[in-house]
Amino acid sequence: MDNWDYDQLADDYGWLFGTAAIIVYLAILVIFLIAYIRIIQKAGYSGWWVLVGIVPVLNVVMFLVFAFSRWPVLRERDALRAGQGYPR
């Protein structure tokens, strides 16, 4: 009877499972990043605003600004409905 103090499978293939987990994590991160950019662009803002999410306090402030301000796409829609053409 061998005195193995560790799991042989985890020891031999642990790097493989860790690498696979990192790849899955990065794929999910890219998918969510693209989704966030598309949402911000559909609201009428630049997709670069997604970088604000990295800054700790500023991300909460900008979230509130985006939530309660009048979106550019809505201003444009209202101007078109009023027959004024595209706002400048």
N, C-alpha and C positions, 0 to 999 in steps of 0.2 A: 504494500500500500504506500503510495507516494504522499509525501507531506507538502502539498501545494497550498501556499498561503494566499494565492491570488487566482483570479479567474483567467485561465489561459486564453480564452477567446477574446476577452476584453483587452488583454495585454498585447496580443498579436494584431488585432484589427481595430484597436481603439482610434488610431490615426485616421482610418478609413471612415469610421462613423463620425468623427469630428469634422473631417473635411466635407462629408456629405451634408452635415448639419449646417455648416457655414455656407455652402452653395445654396441650399434651400432658403436659408435666412436672407442671403443677398438677393435671390430671385424674388422673394416676397417683398423685400424692401424696394426693389426697382419697380415692381408692379404698383405698389402703393404710391410711390413717388410720381409715377406717370399719372395715376388717377388724381392725385392732389393737384398736379399741374393742370390737367384738363378741367377740373372743377373751377379753379381760379381763373382760367382763361374764359370759360363759359360765363363767368360773372362779369367779364369785361376788364379784368386786371391782367397785368403781365405775369407770365408763369414764373418769373424770377422771384416773385414774392414768396414762393415756397421756401426759399432759403432763410426767411425770417424765422421759420420753425426751429432753427438751430440755436438762435439766441434765446437764453432762458427767460427773461422777463418780457422782452419785446414780443415774443410769440403769443403770449396771452393778450397783450395790448392790441396787437394787430388782429387777432381772432375776434376781439370785441369790436374793433373798427369795421372789419369786414361784415360782422353780423348785423350791426346797427346803422351802417351808412347806406346811402342810396347808391346802388351799384351802377357803374357806367352803362351797362347793357340795358338797364331799366330806364335810365335817362334818355338813351337813344331811342328806345321803343316808344316812350311817351312823346318825344319830339316828332317821330314819324307819324304817330297817330294824330297828332295835332296839326299835321300838314306843314310843319316848319322845315322839313328836310333833316339832314344829319346835323347834329350839334357839333360845334367846333371846340 
